[in-house]
């Protein structure tokens, strides 16, 4: 598969990334079951778990048998039922507890011996650990607990969404994991790969494309305007080729990144954050950090504003140019760098005094965050177009944001300095 400068994105963006992790990966499958819990599916997939039953399409849209109706009202009812049934195919089935694995039984996964497990199982192990570790670090600082939702999708797999809202330090923090598989239509595949396809005719002829997608995605929005927002996403993706279709896609790749979005610049904070990213990259390839730092600056450009969302970090996609075990180790290194890169910055800034004017500027910058995610982030748009879990997809958005008409910070102010840094990215660490 040719490497491109475009990306896919949030199961999840969650967020930039072809799939905002937990969110965007939750794509519907043809012939999926209704949204109410299918006890047979649950028993086959996760025998020890119970589902929370949701209303069926019939319960949502059907009139009582004895209710008289005109031909026009019957037509409207049929349309309502059709809409409800279509939505039910896309909706997840909620679980009362998280499963040991989001891979279904029968996958021949050897959980007692990870070194011989499939890449799918190894990647799930990595992202589940990252979710646990990062949530524990955030809870230790905030003093509040994450709310957790676990879900499965009829087409295959599921996810675990954790959100901390209205905490002591964070206004909203989410860490999502998803492991989903099934089939997707050609247009979804094109969205996943940034619209690039070497053989569009073969892709259309192939029909629905078998896929597997797993990832962890997170966005954390602190309350204090001097404390920065962070986003990260690490994912693994596979597509298979339907039989007897020459040129149909069959590929695997890794993607991900971690980036910082402050409202105010503290140069030592930006340098620390980038230095940790560089150290993680340098352990694997000295060319990684400069390449992925530039990729990050390019990806998070809000084109209609001519400015970046924040101060960047690293970003990569379509990575399949070396052994998958090597790339798994690199992805793991990057995920493990989130805590040392970010938590020290929060501990330094969370209790700083701020004014209402500082808060207003933070809200304006969060408006930029919303603009990027809803207009440009490939993971968000992919999830919205393919029936992903809406709560997970929009987890990345802040609780509050602000838009003012033609707001221009005065030159030389701290707000102006942040805006200039977003318009003209700079190097924060010395070159190797």
Helices and strands as residue ranges (DSSP letters): H 21-24, H 39-45, E 51-52, H 57-61, H 71-90, E 93-95, G 114-116, H 119-142, E 147-152, E 157-165, E 170-184, H 186-192, H 200-206, E 209-222, E 229-239, E 251-261, H 267-282, H 286-299, E 301-302, E 307-308, E 312-319, H 324-349, H 356-375, H 378-385, H 390-393, G 394-396, H 414-423
